[in-house]
Amino acid sequence: MIIEKTKNFVMNFVNECKDVPASMAKLSAKAKEMGLKGVAKATFDDLFANRSFLQWLYLITLSFIIPIGMEFWVNGRIKDPISLLTSITGIICVILVAEGRATNYFFGLITNTIYLILSIKSAFYGEVATMIYFIAMQPIGLYAWLKASVNDTSESKKTDNFTREAKKFTLKDWIKYIVINVIVWQVMGHAYKSIHSNSPFRDSITDATNFSGQLAQTSMYREQWIFWILTNVFSMYLWFGNGFNANTNPANLSIMVMYLVYTINSIVGWIQWSKATKK
């Protein structure tokens, strides 16, 4: 049975790869039909349109007021603008994901690139590998979301964001993602152990949850938020374990605030995407 399922997985993957040129051609044709102004307007609308006052308040509070306010409250000034920028763009990214807006991938690319540099400096090998994976997945995720939108002919397409495509795990999906988590955790743990990492299997926990979270997000599963919550909790533990001190290492404050806000937004995202799967 395992061999048969593996064969089916490989065949589905091969078929998806074969479908890429045709899907890209369809997306390209759609972009040409819309024109430069049309694409710019669609991007602008995805980022700014159809957001209530409370949603704007939520976005501004979590993305700007809390991170910047914490900086001034603890340090009296902004000590590490790069880490603060990472925090702000990262929070905007996850809020856009919760709202089902494809522009999240632009902010995700910015955040992950900067965070990759910070992780290298902190010698978080698990985070470094994860950021490389995230950076690679941003265009793939954007492609998957846009492909789903182009192929969607439902009436909800006229008014809703990408949460209209939200799906939920079946028992088969749960088993598959749990197996993926265990495999990634073990493989990456042994990889870090081979390069003499101090905590190889601790570092690889976030590799596993991040891998599954991004994979589930790209496939538009609401259960992505469970993996994001686990990721955020373990990531906060990593930064605390690194010796959290806002005065000696101001980058820690911005990153800790970012993951705290991530956790709050993950709960909100779970609620929003759960509602979408019931429509």
TAQUI-V95315 format. One record per pair of residues at least 4 apart in sequence whose ideal C-beta (glycine too) atoms are under 6 Angstrom apart, sorted by sequence separation. I is the first residue (numbers start at 1). J is the second residue. If there is no record, write none. Layout:
i->I j->J
i->I j->J
This chain:
i->19 j->23
i->20 j->24
i->34 j->38
i->44 j->48
i->45 j->49
i->51 j->55
i->57 j->61
i->59 j->63
i->60 j->64
i->61 j->65
i->62 j->66
i->64 j->68
i->65 j->69
i->69 j->73
i->70 j->74
i->71 j->75
i->75 j->79
i->86 j->90
i->104 j->108
i->108 j->112
i->111 j->115
i->137 j->141
i->156 j->160
i->160 j->164
i->169 j->173
i->183 j->187
i->184 j->188
i->185 j->189
i->199 j->203
i->206 j->210
i->209 j->213
i->231 j->235
i->240 j->244
i->245 j->249
i->252 j->256
i->265 j->269
i->269 j->273
i->270 j->274
i->34 j->39
i->51 j->56
i->96 j->101
i->119 j->124
i->152 j->157
i->169 j->174
i->192 j->197
i->216 j->221
i->78 j->84
i->197 j->203
i->71 j->78
i->96 j->103
i->97 j->104
i->193 j->200
i->216 j->223
i->217 j->224
i->246 j->253
i->31 j->39
i->96 j->104
i->119 j->127
i->120 j->128
i->156 j->164
i->192 j->200
i->216 j->224
i->244 j->252
i->119 j->128
i->93 j->104
i->189 j->200
i->192 j->203
i->213 j->224
i->119 j->131
i->189 j->201
i->239 j->252
i->93 j->107
i->213 j->227
i->92 j->107
i->93 j->108
i->116 j->131
i->189 j->204
i->212 j->227
i->213 j->228
i->115 j->131
i->188 j->204
i->239 j->255
i->145 j->162
i->148 j->165
i->239 j->256
i->89 j->107
i->93 j->111
i->209 j->227
i->213 j->231
i->112 j->131
i->185 j->204
i->188 j->207
i->67 j->87
i->67 j->88
i->89 j->110
i->90 j->111
i->209 j->230
i->210 j->231
i->89 j->111
i->112 j->134
i->209 j->231
i->112 j->135
i->184 j->207
i->185 j->208
i->236 j->259
i->184 j->208
i->235 j->259
i->63 j->88
i->86 j->111
i->206 j->231
i->181 j->208
i->184 j->211
i->232 j->259
i->63 j->91
i->86 j->114
i->206 j->234
i->62 j->91
i->63 j->92
i->86 j->115
i->109 j->138
i->205 j->234
i->206 j->235
i->108 j->138
i->232 j->262
i->181 j->212
i->232 j->263
i->180 j->212
i->105 j->138
i->177 j->212
i->59 j->95
i->105 j->141
i->105 j->142
i->229 j->266
i->228 j->266
i->225 j->266
i->102 j->145
i->225 j->269
i->225 j->270
i->222 j->273
i->222 j->274
i->167 j->220
i->166 j->220
i->167 j->221
i->168 j->222
i->169 j->223
i->46 j->101
i->165 j->220
i->222 j->277
i->46 j->102
i->47 j->103
i->166 j->222
i->46 j->103
i->101 j->161
i->102 j->162
i->100 j->161
i->99 j->161
i->100 j->162
i->100 j->163
i->125 j->192
i->125 j->197
i->144 j->218
i->126 j->203
i->130 j->207
i->137 j->214
i->141 j->218
i->125 j->203
i->126 j->204
i->129 j->207
i->126 j->206
i->130 j->210
i->126 j->207
i->166 j->273
i->168 j->277
i->163 j->273
i->166 j->276
i->166 j->277
i->163 j->276
i->27 j->146
i->30 j->150
i->23 j->147
i->26 j->150
i->87 j->254
i->98 j->265
i->83 j->251
i->90 j->258
i->94 j->262
i->80 j->250
i->84 j->254
i->87 j->257
i->91 j->261
i->95 j->265
i->98 j->268
i->79 j->250
i->80 j->251
i->83 j->254
i->87 j->258
i->94 j->265
i->98 j->269
i->74 j->246
i->98 j->272
i->74 j->253
i->70 j->257
i->67 j->257
i->62 j->261
